[in-house]
Amino acid sequence: MEIRWQKGLRLMVVFLMLQSIGILNASAQSNFYKLHSLFIYNFVKNIQWQNVGDKFLVGVYGSDNAMKVLKENLAGKKSGSKDIEIVKIKSSADVNNCQVVYAPKSNKSKIMDLIESSNQSGKLFVTEDDLTSDGASISFVIQSSKLKFKINKNNIDASGLKVSGALLSLGIVVN
């Protein structure tokens, strides 16, 4: 298990290094969803999950384009022995079936309603808008023209998930 975490973290470190030398300038990146999908895959691999069903479900809220890109980039990928499946979220009922909930830029109040009205146990909420102080587990942020992520360890702990120290060291930890 530790070797798999290290492999995924290496990919994330490469992206962060490329950003730091300006090769992947986040403001020039034409499609953030591709990069987000790689990050999400590494989040999945670096968090310990409990009670996963037959498939590992990543739900996408509010963007058909984001859903399409995640499906393309995560096709054939696994979380442990479980196939990763991308599903569309239309309501909080759909959220309750997912392990990861990804909300690209959208209406903040609707995303907050999804977080608040769903069973947050065993769920990782990942948002494009910075909502870590509002219940999201991880939010993508742009700092100095670079894509980074904030990670709220308290929100992750409250959901019953366990995040690797290596992932915490790559993110901007907030509480």
N, C-alpha and C positions, 0 to 999 in steps of 0.2 A: 504494500500500500504506500509506504514512504517513497519508494522509487517512482511510482506513478505521479505522486505529488511533485517530486523534484523535476520530472520531465515536463509537466505542465507549467511549472514555475519558470523553467528555463525559457520557454516560449514567451511568457509574459515579460521576463527580464529583457529578452532580445527586443521586443517592441518598445519597452521603456527606454532602452539604450538608444535605439534608432530615433526615437522622439527627441532625446536629449541632444543629439548631434544634428537635429534638424531634418533628417531624411523623411520622417513621418510627421510633418507639421499638421497638427490637428485642424488648424483653420483652413488649410488647403486640401484636406482630405475630402474627397467628393462623396463618400458614403460611409458615415460613421457606423451604420448598422453592421457592416462586415467586421469592423474592429470590435464593436460591442459583442458580437457573437463569439469572437475568440476569447474575449475577457470572460464572458458568461460561461463558456465551456471550462475555462480554468477555475472560475469560482466553484463550479459544480465539482470539479476534481479535488479541490482543496478545502472542502467542507464535508464533515461527517454527517450523513443523513440517517434518520431512523424511519422505519415503517414506509419504505418505498414499495409501491404495488408492482404489477407486472412490467410496467414501463416507467421511466423517469420522465415526468411531464414538465415542459417549460411552456408556460402560458404567455402569450403576447397580447397586450391590451392597446387598442386604439390605432394601430397602424398596419394596414395590409402590406405595405412595402417592407416594414421591419419583419413581419412574419415571413414573408417570402425569402428575405435574405437569411434569416435564422434557419429556415428549413433547408436552404441550399448549403449553408456552411456547417450545419450540425447533422446533416444526413449521414447515417451510418455510424455516428459516434455513440459511445456508451458511457454510462456512469456506473462503474463497477461492471456487473454482468447485465445491467438493464439497458435496453435501447432507449435513447433519448428521442422523445417525440415532441414536436412543436404543435401547440393547439391555440386556437383563438379564444380570448376571454371576452365575454359579452356581459357577464354579471358576476356578483360575488359568489354565486353558486359554482361557476366555472373555476374561480380562484381556489376553492376548497379542494379541488382534485389535483392541483399542481404542486410541485416541489419548488419551482422557481416561477416568479411572476415578474415579467419584464414590461415596464411601461415607458415607451419612448415618449418624447415631448407630446404633451396632451393637456387636457384641462386638469389643473392641479386639484381642484375640488373633487372631480370624479375619481381621480387616483386615490385621494385621501379617503373617499367613501369606500372604495374597494378594500383598502387596507383595514379600515376600521370595522367594516361589516363582515369581514371574512375571519375564518378560524386561522390565526397566525401561527399556530403550532406547526413546526416542521416546514415552514415556508420561508423562502428567501425572496424579499422584494427588492428588485433592482430597477432603478429609475434613471431616466436621462436628465430630468430636472433634479436639483439637489433637494431631496426630501428626507435626508437622514435625521433631521431634527423633528420630523413629522411622522416617523414610524417606518420609513424605508430602511432596509438593511444596508444596501449599497447604492450609491448614486454616482453617476459619471459627472465629472466636472472638467472644465478647461482652465488650466493655470499656466500662465506664460506661454500661451498658444500650444499647449500640450494636453492631450487627453489623459486624465488621471481618474482615480476613483476614491470616494470617501467611503469608509466602512464604519458603521455604528455597531460596535461590539455588544453594547447593551441590548440593542434590538435583536441581534443574532442570538445572544444568550437567552433572551426572553422567549424566542421561538423554539428553543430546545436544540438548536444546531450547534456544532462545534467547529470553529474555524481554525485552520492551521496557523501557527505562528509565522510561517513563511509568507502566507497571504497577507496577514496583518502588517508585516514589515514592508510590503510593496504598496499598501494603500495609505491613505491619510485617515488615521484612526480618530474618530470623534465619539463623544458620549453625550 
